[in-house]
Amino acid sequence: MEAWKDGLKARIGPHWKNINGNNNDKLNCKTKTMIDRRCRSLLKAVSWRIVAVFITFFVSFIITKEIFIATTIGLTDSFIKIFAYYSHERIWEKINFWRIKN
C-alpha cells in the first residue's frame, strides 16, 4: 500500500474503507460505528439529564418549598426531555452542515 494511503488510514481509523471497495479490512466496521454513534448519543442524553434533573429539582424546590412536588417536576421534565434531546441529536447526526468531508 502506498504511504499516503497508510497515513490516511491511520488518521481516519474505524471509518476506513479500502480504496478498491474491499470491506474485509479490520478497520472498516460501518455497523459498529453506527451503533457506537447511537449509543454515544444516548449516553450523552442520559448524562446531561442527570445534571439537568438536579437543576430542575433545585429550582422547583426553591419555588414550591415542597420536596414531593419538586421531585415530580424534576422527574417528569427529565423523562420528556431525554427523548427530545436524543431525537435532536439523531437529527443533527444526519445534517452535514460544517462537517469535514473525507
N, C-alpha and C positions, 0 to 999 in steps of 0.2 A: 504494500500500500504506500502511496506517495506520502511524503512528510506532511504536506498541507492537510491531507485527509486525516492523518493521525492527530494533528493538532486540533482540527475541527471536532473530531470525535471526542477528544479529551475535554474540550470546553463545553459541549452540549450534553455529555453524559447519557442519561437514560432516554433522551429524546432522539438519539442517533438512529438513523435508518441508512442502511448501506446505499451507496450511490447506484448500485446495479439492481436495487429492488429486493435483495435477499433479506427476508425478515428473520432469519435464523441467528442473527447477531445477538450475543448475550446482552448488549446494552439496549436493544430495541424491545420495549415492553409497553406497547400502547395501552393495553387493558389495565395493567398495573398502574400506569401513570394516571389514567382516568380515574381509577378507584382512589388513588392517593389524593388527587385533587378534590374529589368529593368528600373523602374522609377528613382532609385538611380543612375544607370549608365548614364541615360540621363541627370539628374540634374548635375552630376559631369562633363559631357561633356560640357554642356552649361556654367556652372560657369567657367570652365577652358578657354573656348573660349572667354568669356568676358574679362578675363585678357589678353589672348594672342592677341586678336584683337587690344587692345590698344598698346601692344608692337610692333606688326607688323605695325600699323599706324604710330607710333612714328619713327621707323627705316625708313620706307618708306618716311616719310616727311623729315627727315634729309637728305636722299639721293636725293630726287627729288625736294624738296622745293615747291611742289605743293599739296595743300590740296585735290583737287579732285582726283588726281592720288593716293595719299596715302590712301584716303578713299576707293577707288575702290579696291586697292590691299588688304587692311585690311579686307574688307567685303568678297571679293572673297575667300581669304585664309581661312577665318572663316567658310564659308559655306562648303567648301570642307573638311576641317579638322574636323569639328564637327561630320560628318558622319564617317570619318575614325577613330576617337577616339572611338565613340560609338561601331563600329564594332570590334575594337581592344579589348575593354572592354568586350564585349559579348563573344569573342573567349576565352579570359583569364578566364571567368566565367566557361567555360566548361573544362578547364585544371585543373587537380587535383594535379599538381606539388606543393609540400610543404604545402599542406592542412592538417589540423588535422582531422583525421577520427573519427566519432562518434562511 
